[in-house]
Amino acid sequence: MLIWAIANQKGGVGKTTTSLCLARNLAESGARVLLVDLDPHSSLTRAFGVPSHPPPAGTHDIFNGPDAPLGSLARSTAIDGLRLVAAQPALATLERRGATQPGLGLALGRALHGVREGYDYALLDCPPTLGLLMVNALAAADRLVIPTQTDPLAMHGLNDMVRTADMVERSRRRPLVRHIIPTLYDRRTRSGVKSLELLQDCHPSHCWHKAVPMDTRLRDPLVLTAEEPPTGKGADAYRSALAWLLDKADVRKEAA
């Protein structure tokens, strides 16, 4: 099983949409995919229509000990081959616990190890803040996918994310492959065009040579989570982005 963390320390960059589109495209290609919502805001979980009351079983449970293995927390979705581990608001309390409870920093990695034989990919939708949950995801991941809005201010979030990835890479002592997916691109604006050029110039070996355009259809969770694949220029762009990611991958090296 290959583990991809979808993360950016800036919010509003299309992180959850990227996680969902990449996951469903992998599933539609025949892969067995586990999609893990690590964001206390639970946007991904809500997109699949999981009710918030009572709080569902989900990712918070894996930080409470070995009694709730990740495989038992996964639920089916309308998308064949794609299963979801829901998020809960209680995830927001983990930062306080992490200061006094040793071992929480590797809890997700241990839980994912227990389901390696059941899935081809696990995609981790991370919260937009550096903390225990994001560190868990980066420590466990084979690669990091960074959705980055094509906007001048988004470059700061990207730079912070790259520095965090470097820090985690040094700590875990194995490579953390990273790729940048430009998102929310509006070619009608000068700032959008210039920001995309800057992204590609500053990160030529890591940045996708295209971009996901602005597309209101990608904002409709009923479209993104339906059994029928979404259509439109945004959905097509994510299919192209996944092809690029798979082409960049050395699967044998990642799986080692």
KAJO-V594868 format. One record per backbone hydrogen bond with DSSP energy under -0.5 kcal/mol. CO is the residue of the C=O (numbers start at 1). NH is the residue of the N-H. E is the energy in kcal/mol with one decimal. If there is no record, write none. Layout:
CO_NH_E ; CO_NH_E
//
This chain:
2_4_-0.5 ; 2_122_-2.5 ; 3_142_-2.9 ; 3_143_-1.6 ; 4_6_-0.5 ; 4_124_-2.8 ; 5_7_-0.7 ; 5_145_-3.1 ; 6_126_-2.1 ; 14_18_-2.4 ; 15_19_-2.5 ; 16_20_-2.5 ; 17_21_-2.7 ; 18_22_-2.6 ; 19_23_-2.2 ; 20_24_-2.7 ; 21_25_-2.1 ; 22_26_-2.2 ; 23_27_-2.3 ; 24_28_-2.5 ; 25_29_-1.0 ; 26_29_-0.5 ; 26_31_-2.0 ; 27_30_-1.7 ; 31_33_-0.7 ; 32_120_-2.7 ; 32_121_-2.0 ; 33_35_-0.5 ; 33_83_-2.4 ; 34_36_-0.6 ; 34_123_-2.6 ; 35_37_-0.6 ; 35_85_-2.7 ; 36_38_-0.7 ; 36_125_-2.8 ; 38_40_-0.6 ; 39_42_-2.3 ; 42_46_-2.7 ; 43_47_-1.9 ; 44_48_-1.1 ; 45_48_-0.6 ; 45_50_-1.8 ; 46_49_-1.9 ; 58_61_-1.6 ; 59_62_-1.1 ; 60_63_-1.3 ; 61_64_-1.4 ; 62_65_-0.5 ; 65_68_-0.8 ; 69_72_-1.0 ; 69_73_-0.7 ; 70_73_-1.2 ; 70_74_-0.8 ; 71_74_-0.5 ; 75_84_-2.6 ; 78_80_-0.7 ; 79_82_-2.1 ; 81_33_-2.9 ; 82_77_-0.8 ; 83_35_-3.1 ; 84_75_-2.8 ; 84_86_-0.6 ; 85_37_-2.4 ; 86_59_-2.8 ; 88_91_-2.1 ; 89_92_-2.1 ; 90_93_-1.9 ; 91_94_-1.6 ; 93_96_-0.5 ; 93_97_-1.4 ; 94_98_-2.6 ; 95_99_-0.8 ; 96_99_-0.7 ; 97_100_-1.4 ; 97_101_-2.2 ; 100_102_-0.6 ; 101_104_-1.0 ; 103_106_-1.2 ; 104_107_-1.1 ; 106_110_-2.0 ; 107_111_-2.1 ; 108_112_-2.7 ; 109_113_-1.8 ; 110_114_-1.1 ; 112_115_-1.6 ; 113_116_-1.0 ; 115_118_-1.5 ; 115_119_-0.7 ; 116_119_-0.5 ; 120_2_-2.5 ; 121_34_-2.4 ; 122_4_-2.8 ; 123_36_-3.1 ; 123_125_-0.6 ; 124_6_-3.0 ; 124_126_-0.9 ; 125_38_-2.5 ; 129_131_-0.6 ; 131_135_-2.5 ; 132_136_-2.2 ; 133_137_-2.0 ; 134_138_-2.7 ; 135_139_-2.5 ; 136_140_-1.4 ; 137_141_-1.5 ; 142_177_-1.2 ; 143_5_-2.5 ; 144_146_-0.5 ; 144_179_-2.6 ; 145_7_-2.0 ; 145_147_-0.7 ; 146_181_-2.1 ; 148_183_-2.4 ; 149_151_-2.1 ; 151_154_-1.1 ; 151_155_-0.6 ; 152_155_-1.1 ; 153_156_-1.1 ; 153_157_-0.8 ; 154_158_-2.0 ; 155_159_-2.4 ; 156_160_-2.2 ; 157_9_-0.6 ; 157_161_-2.2 ; 158_162_-2.5 ; 159_163_-2.0 ; 160_164_-2.2 ; 161_165_-2.4 ; 162_166_-2.2 ; 163_167_-2.1 ; 164_168_-2.6 ; 165_169_-2.5 ; 166_170_-2.1 ; 167_171_-2.0 ; 168_172_-2.7 ; 169_173_-1.4 ; 169_174_-0.8 ; 175_177_-0.5 ; 177_144_-3.8 ; 179_146_-3.2 ; 180_182_-0.6 ; 180_208_-2.5 ; 181_148_-2.4 ; 182_212_-2.7 ; 183_150_-2.0 ; 185_187_-0.6 ; 185_214_-2.2 ; 186_189_-1.6 ; 189_193_-2.0 ; 190_194_-2.7 ; 191_195_-2.5 ; 192_196_-2.1 ; 193_197_-2.1 ; 194_198_-2.3 ; 195_199_-2.5 ; 196_200_-2.3 ; 197_201_-2.2 ; 198_202_-2.8 ; 199_203_-1.8 ; 201_204_-0.5 ; 203_206_-1.1 ; 203_207_-2.3 ; 206_180_-2.8 ; 211_213_-0.6 ; 212_185_-2.6 ; 215_218_-1.8 ; 216_219_-1.6 ; 217_220_-1.1 ; 219_221_-0.8 ; 220_223_-1.0 ; 220_224_-1.8 ; 221_225_-2.1 ; 223_226_-0.5 ; 232_236_-2.3 ; 233_237_-1.8 ; 234_238_-2.0 ; 235_239_-1.6 ; 236_240_-2.0 ; 237_241_-2.6 ; 238_242_-2.3 ; 239_243_-1.9 ; 240_244_-2.0 ; 241_245_-2.5 ; 242_246_-2.7 ; 243_247_-2.0 ; 244_248_-2.1 ; 245_249_-1.0 ; 249_251_-0.8 ; 250_254_-2.5 ; 251_255_-2.6 ; 252_256_-0.7 ; 253_256_-0.6
//
